[in-house]
Amino acid sequence: MIAKKTFLTFCIACLSYFSVFAQGGNGSYWQQHVDYKMEIDVDVKNYTYTGKQELVYTNNSPDTLKQVFYHLFFNAFQPGSEMDARLQDIPDPDGRMVENQGTKENPKPVSRIALLNDKEMGYIKVNTLSQDGVAVKHKTIGSILQVKLNQALLPGAQTTLQMTWKAQIPEQIRRSGRNSKEGVALSMAQWYPKLAEYDFEGWHANPYIAREFHGVWGDFDVKITIDKEYTLGGTGYLQNPQEIGHGYEAEGTRVKHKGKKLTWHFVAPQVHDFTWGADPDFVHDKRVTKEGVTLHFLYKDNPEYEQENNFTANWKRLQPDTEKLLDFFNEHIGPYPYKQYSVIQGGDGGMEYGMSTLITGNRTYESLLGVTAHELAHSWFQFVLATNESKHEWMDEGFTTYISTLAEDHVLDKNNEFPLKNAYRGYIYLANSGAEQPQTTHADRYALNQAYGLAAYSKGAVFLSQLGYLIGEENLDKTLKRYYQDWKFKHPTPNDFIRVAEKVSGAQLGWYLNDWTRTTNTIDYGIEAVNALPTERTKITLKRHGLMPMPIELEVTFTDGSSRMFYIPLEMMYWQKPLEAEKLTAWAWGHPTYEIVLFNDKNQIKKIEIDPSQKMADVNRENNIYKP
């Protein structure tokens, strides 16, 4: 009886365990979890800091883990690093990371990382590391820390890893660093030892070479001790505003600081990264939206920039417009799940982080709003829908480009008929350049930075816009909202997204995901011939020149000003878009040509056009129009 009872208990435990992995409405989906507690003490004179970290890692996978990996991002900012080597090797290096003045002997731009001395480079040096109180073996390999666990981490189990480290903040080069070109003291992104992600594909211990990131969901508890003159902003909710002041305290409250340093205590629930910026001269403005979200704006009051771009006036104007952007994204994607967001001057362009962004601030107003719109939109497409940016950068950057372009057009009242025209132009240039690589290319493996940028931003945005052409704008809107609802606080893949679109529309769309993202097949449909037939008839012959299939919308305009719209479904979609058009028989991809016979009724044809909406990304529109 005892043995049977023990066995029964074991079976029930197993069933309970595996049911956890099947929850969430996504079949057998699972994801890891980590909670961070960190304390750092910053020396602002020599740009170093010491840190203590305790993280509790929960293995929700069905696998036994014998090792773990951390990212040590600051190690990339050292002469001889992979980031340095790539800058010297790639034909079109990032202009923010090279000295543009070459010599006659060596006309190539010089990597700025290669020029850093010992006091200027970045590093994170691990001093001690233990698992559940017992020291573990670890090895630093470039920007990755490999850790051999003393005790293997079983499925469903937790372990506590404790670390102390010392770090040096690099000269401002890329995203993070010190003393930016606009004079911001500290842009603290990728500043802590960050546990690498483990998912259904295994470990994602990618070295930091250039691109994007992937992180583990969890709760952060962070204490930052720094000189009391510095104002901070970033991820999380400040826990001790009554001690800090700097514009965070309750209105009318006066805060007196004792000693030379302050400890800022932040808590950030359910995020996968933590970033902050700091400067002794930050202006701190706050705005509370009607939904109760506090928007923080931290920027330097620089008289030089005031003359160039009405700097302060632009940052003041940005504040109500940021609320409008937030409202737009809430309406068109889903509710922002946090209670604060910080827009911080810093970094070297614009980069998204949890509950915050670092952006350069000396811009025209349209540029300032544009970068804010883009980085804020990342709060949905990356910091709530946490795709693997290294592998699926187009889902992050492309989806963000799509929605932020529409939001910017709305807030600035541009009312453009085709707001995404530039995205299409960028993609078509790439497709015809001979330099295109499939979007399944790892973000660091593109031969050219330009090819990466156009594939991620332009082609990624066209993916969504063109999906609206395939299934209709109403279905696209519903798809984005359901995607957010089903996959928020998870790590969706391209297949997860396209399956949502299929469920919403009823169309079969696997072919679209495959051709658009996994190949460089292009769309090219043309009007091959227009022939008069007896009894007032005209035969129109269409031809598929490219390898990628698409349904076709064809408009015929007559000399009396009337027109007829025809819709040719794509057979492999097994579905027809709801469209006010004359529906024709489906076109199967294996047939390169398709014929339409019209009865003109003595009315002469003035023009025939394939895809008058121009939302189909045809790489050669010259053969899309016929005029007799």
N, C-alpha and C positions, 0 to 999 in steps of 0.2 A: 504493500500500500504506500509506503513512504517513497519508494522508487517511482511508482506511477504518478504520485502527486507531484514529485519534483520534476518529472518529465513534462507533466501537464503545465506546470508553472512556466517552465522553459519555453514551451510552445506558445503560450499566451504572450510572453515577453517578446518572442521573435515576431509574432503577428503585429503586436503593438509597434515594434521598432520599424518594420517594413511599411506599416501604414503611414508613418510619418513621411516617408519618401514619396508616397503616392498622394499626399495632400496638396491643395492649392489649385486643383483643376487642371493640372498640366501633366497628367499621367505619372511617370516615375521621377519627375523633376526633384532635384535636391540641390542645396547649396551650403557652403561652409559658413561658419560664423566666428567672429573674433571680437572680443571686447578689449579696448586699450585703456590703460591708465599710464599717463606720462607726466613727468616733471622735468623742465629744463631751466637752466640758469644761464642767461645770455650776458656775455661781455661785449658791449657795443664798441669798445675801443679797439679790440683786435679781431672782432667778428668771429669769435668762437663761442661755443656753449657746451655745457655738459648735460647729459640726459640720463634719466632713469625710466625704464619702461617695464610694465607688467601687463602681459596679455594672456587672456584665457581663450584658448582655441578649441572650438567644438568641431569634431569630425562628423559631419552629417552624411558623409559619403559611405558607400557600401564597401570601401577599401580600407585595408590596414596600412597606415602611414608610418614608415620607418625613418623618414627625414622630412624636413621642412626647408623652405627657402625664404629669404628676405631680400627686398630691394634696398640698396644703399645708393640712392640716386646721386648724391653729391660726389661720389667717387668718379663719376663720368667727367667732372670738370678738372681733369689732371692731364698734363702733357703725356702723350702716349696712350691715352685711353681709346676705347673703340669709337667714342664720339669724336675725339680729336682726329683719329685716323680716317673716319668717314668724311669729315669736313675736307680733308686734304685729298680725298680720292674722288668724290662725286663731282661731276662736271659743272653743276650749278649749285654750289654751297649756299646755305642760308646766309643772306647778307648781314644779318644781325650777329653772326658768329665768326665773321672773318674780317680781317683788315683788308680793305679794298685796294690799297696801294701796293701793287706788285712792283718788282724791279725788272730791268731789261733782261737780266739773266733768268729770272723766275717771275714771269708775268702773272702767274696764278695768284689769286687772293690767298692770304696767309691765315691759318686757323688762329683765332684769338686764344683758344685753349692752349695751344703749343707755346704761347708767349707768357703764360702765367708762371710766376715764381712761387716759392714755398708759402709765402704769406698771402698770396692771391688765389691759389687753387682751392678747390673744395674737397672735403673728405668727411666720411663718417667712419670712425675707428671704434670697433667693439672692444670694450675692456673686459667685461665679464658676461657670461651667459649661462643660465641654468634652466633645467626642466624639473619642475616640482621640487625645487630646492637643491638639486644635485647638478654640478657643473657638467656641461655637454661639450663634445668636440664640435668645432666649427671652423670654416675656412672661407676667407674672403676671396672671391674671384671677380675682379673688376668691380662692377656695380651690383654684384649678387653675393649674398652670404648663404653658404650651404651648411646646414646643421644636421648632424647625425643624432637622432633621438636616443636617449638611454633606454626608454621604454616605448615600444611601438604603440601608436595611437590607434586603438581599435574603433570600428564603426560605432558611432553613437557616444563615444567617450570624449572627455575633456582633458586638457593638460594646461598647466600654467608655465609660461616662459618669462623669465626675468632677465633683464639686460641693463647694463650701464654702458654708456658710450661718450665719446668726445667728438665734436664736429667743428669744421671750419666752413663758413659761408663763402662761396666763391664770388669773385668779381661778377657783376651782373652780366650774364651771357645769354641765358635762355630760360625764360619763365621765372626761375628762382635765382636769388643772389642778392648782392649788396650794391648800394649806390648806383641805381639805374641812371640811364641817360637823362631822365627828368628829375634826378636828385632824390628819389625815394630811398630811404636808408635800407630797409629790409623787405624783400619779397620772398616769403618763406613758404614755398611750395616744394614738395618732395623732400622735406627736411628731416624726416625721422625714419628709422628702420621700419620698413613696411612689409608685413607678411605677404608673400606672393599668393596668388589665387590657385586653388586646386579645384577642378571641376570634372565633368564627364570626359574631358579630353586629357586629363592629367595635370601636371604642374605647368604654370605659365611663368617660369622664371626667366623672362626675357631681359637681357642686358639693356641698359639705357643708352641708346644710340642717337635717337632723334625724336621718336614719335610718341604715340599715345599710351594709355595705361589701362590696367585692369586691377580691381581690388576686391577685398573680402568685406561683405556687409558686417556691420557691428556697431557698438556704442563706444564713443570716445569720451574720456575724462582727462582734460589737459590743463596743466598749470604751467604758466610761462612767467618766469621772474626776469625782470628787465628794468633798466633805469626808469625812474618815475616820470621823466620828461616825455617818454615815448607814448604815443596813442596807438592802440592796436585795433584791428578789425579782422574778421574772417569767418571761419566755420563755427557753428555752435552758438549756444546761449551763454552769455556772461553770468556767472553765479554770484559775483560779489561786486555789483555796481556801486554799492554804498561805500566800498573801500577804495574803489578805483577812480570814480569821477570821469574825467575826460569826455563828458557829454553823455555818459551812459547812466548816470545817477538820475533819480526822480527830479522832475522839474522843480526848481527853487531850492534844491538841496546844495549845500556847500560841503565839499570834501577836502579835508586837510591830510596831506601825506606825511607820514613819518619815515625817516630814513632816506636812503638814496635809491632804493628799488621798490617796485611793487610786484606783487604776484597776481597775474590775471588768471582766473579760473573759468574755463569753458567746459560745457557739456554739450555733446552732439549725439543725439540718438539716431540710430538707423541710417548711417552713412558709410561710405567706403573710402573716405579720404578726409584729411584735415589740413587746412591751409590758413595762413594768416599773413598780414602785412603790418608794418610798423614804421613810424617816423616821428621825430620830435615836433615837427611843424604841421602835422595833419590838421586840417579843419574837419570837424565831425558834424554832419547834419543828419537828422532823422526825419522819417516820414512814415506815418502809420496809415496803411491802406484801409479802405472800408471793410475789407475782409479780416482785418486785424493782424496783417503781416507788417512787421517793422522793417523798413528799408533804411540801411545805413549807407552813408556816402562819406568816404574819407579821401581827401585830396589836399595837395599843397597849394597855398596861396602864393603864386609866383608872379611878381610884377612883369617879368620878361614875357611870360606866356600871355599875360593879360593884354599886352599890346598886339601880339600875333593873332590870337583867336578868341578874344573876349572870354578868357579862360573861366573866370569865376562865374560870369553870367551863364555860360554854357552849362557848368556843373549845377547851377541853381535850376536852370530850365530842365535839365535832365531828370530832376527828381519827380515831378508830377508825370512826366512821360514814361518813366520807369514803371510807375503804377499802371499806366495804360497798357504797357507791354505785358505786365503780369496778368492783367484782366484778359487780354487777348489770348494768352497761352492757356489760362484757366478755362476759357470758353471753348477753345479749339482743340485742346489735348485732354486736359483734366485738371482738377484742383491741385495747386501747389501744396505739398504736404507739411511744410515747415512754417515756423512763425517768424522767421527773419531771413533777410538776404542782404549781403554787404557788397557794395560796388567800391572797389579800392584802387586808387591810382598806384600802379606798380608794374612789375614785370617788364616785358619788352614788346608788347603788342596787345593781345587779348587771350586769356586762357581761363577756362571754366574750372571751378572747384565746388565742393559741397557747400551749399548755402552762400556762395561768394564767387567773386571773380577778381582777377588782377588785370587791369587795363592801363594802357598809356593814356594820359589825359589831355595832352596838348594837341587838340584836333579841332577841325571845324565842327559845328554842331551836328551836322548830318552824319559825319564820321563817328562822333562820340555816341550818338544814339544808335548808329548801326552796330558798332562793336558791343555796346551794352545789350542790344536786342539779341545778338548772336550768342553771347556768353550766358545771358539769362535763360535763353531757350535751351541751353545745354542742361539746365537744372531738370528738365524733363527728359531730353534725349541724351543721357549719359549718367546723370547723377540720381535719377530715379529708375529709368530704364537703362540699366548698367550693362550695356553691350561690351564685349571685349574689343577695345579700341585698336589694339595691335593687329587683330585679325579682321575686324569688320569696321574699319574706320569710316567707311561710307555711310553706315547706319547712324553713326554719331554725327559726323560733320555734315553729311548730306541732308539728313532729316532736319538738322538744326538750321542749315542754310535755307531749306524750303520754308519752314514755318517762320523763321525770323525775317525773311524777305517779305512775306505777306504781312507780318506784324509791323515792320518798319513802314511799308507802304500805307498801312492803315493809320498809324499814329501821325505820320507826316502829311496825311491827306493827299497823297500823290495820285491815287485812283488810276494807276497804270492799268491799261487793258491787259497787259501780259507782263506782270512783275518779274517772272522768272526767265525773261528773255536772255539775260546775261549768263545764266546757268546753262541754258541750251547752247548758246554761242561758245562757251568754254568747252563743253563736252564735244561739240561737233569739230571744233578745232583740234582737240585731242585725238578724236577718232580718225581724223584725216592726216594726222601728223606723222604716223608711223612709229610713235613712241608709246602708244597705249599698252598697258599691261592689264590683265584681268583684275577685277576688284577683290578677288580672293588673295591677291598678293599681300604678304605681310607688310605692314606699314613701313618697316625699315628696308624692305627689299626692292623698292622702286629704283630704277636706274637713274631717274631724274626727280628732283624735288618738284619741278613743274608738273610732271606726270602724276605724282602722288596728289598734289593739290587739286588738279582738275578732276582726277578720278574720285577723290574723297568728297570734295565740296560740290563741284558742278555736276558730275555724273550721278553722285548720290542724291542731289536735289532733283535731278531730272527723273530718277527712278520713281520718286513719289508723284511728281507732277504727271508723268506719263502713265502711272497707275490710274490716275484720275481719268485720263483719256481712255484707258482700257475698261474700267468698271463704272465710270461716271463719278462726278464730283461729290454727289451725295453719299455714295458708297465709300469713297475715299475718306470723307469726313468721319463717317461712322467707324471706319477701320482704325483711324488714328485714335479715336476715343476708346474703342474696345481694346486695342493693343495696350494702351496705357493702363486701363482698368485691369486687364488680365495679367500683365507682366511687370507692374510697378514693384520695386524693391526686389527684383530678380535680375537674372543675366540672360535676356533673350538673344536668340541667334537669328540669322536671316530667315531660316525656315519657320521659326516661331512667328515672325511677322507675316510672312506670305500665307501661312495657314489661317491667321486671323482674317486677312483680306478675302480668302476663299470662303470662310464661314459667313462673313458679312454679305458678300456679293452673290455667292453661289457659283462663281466662275472657277474653272480650273486654271491655276496660275503658276504651277511649278515650272513650266517651260520659260516663263518670263524671268523668274528668279535665276534660272540656270543660264540662259543666254546673256542676260544683261550683266550679271555679276561674276560668272565663272568663265566667260569667254570674252573675246573682243569682237564677236560677231556684230555687224552693223545693220541698221535698218536702211534700206534703199529701195523704195517702190517708185516706179515711173509709168508715165503714159506712153506706151509703146507705139500705138497707132490709133488713128481715128479714120474710119472708112464709111463713106456713104453707101447705103444699100437701097434697093428698090423700095417703092411705096413709103417714101418719107421716113426711112429708118436710118439709124447710125449705129455702127458697131465700134465700141471703145474697147481696146485691148490694153490691159494693165500687165506689168511685168514686175516680178520680184527679182531685183538685182543683188540685194544683200542676203546674207544667210539667216538673219533674224526675222522670225515671223511676226506679223501684226495684223489685227483687224483693220479694215480700211473705211474711212469716211471720204466720200467723193461728192463734190458739189458741181453741178452743171448749171451754168448761167446762160440765159438766152438773150437774144437781141432785144426782146420786148421788156427786159428788166426782170423777168421772173427767173426763178431758180428751182432746182430739185436737188435734195440731199439724199444720197444713197449710202446705206450701211452694209458692208460686206463682213459678216462675222468671220472670225478665225475658227476653223473647224476644231482645232485641239483645245479650245476654251470650252466647248460644249455648252455655250451660253451666249446670250445676246445682250448687249448693253441697252438699257432703257433710253431710247433716243428718238426724237421726232425726225424720222427719216424713213425712206422706203427700204424695207429689209429685203436683201437679196440672199441667194443661197450661199452657204459658207465656202470659204476658200481653204482648201487643204494645202499645207505647206509644200508637199511633194510636187505639186503642180506649179511650175514657174510662172505661168500666165493665167489670166482670168478675163473673160469676155462679158461685156454688157451690151445688149441691143436696146436702143431707145426708139420710140416712135416720136418723131419731132413735131408732127402735126403742122408742117409747113413753117415752123418757127426755127430760125437759124441759131446754131450754137455760137455763143460769144466767147465762153471760157469753160474749161474743165480743170478742176483742181483737186488733187489728192490732199486731204488733211488741211482744210482751210483754217482750222484752229491753231495749227503749227505746234500742237502739243505732242505730236509724234516726232521723235528725235531722228528724222530722216537726215542722213549725212550728205545727201545731194538733192537739194530742193529744186535744182534747175530742171529736172525731168518730171516735176510734180504738176506743172501747169502746161496746159495746151491752149493756144489761141490760134484760130484759123487765120 
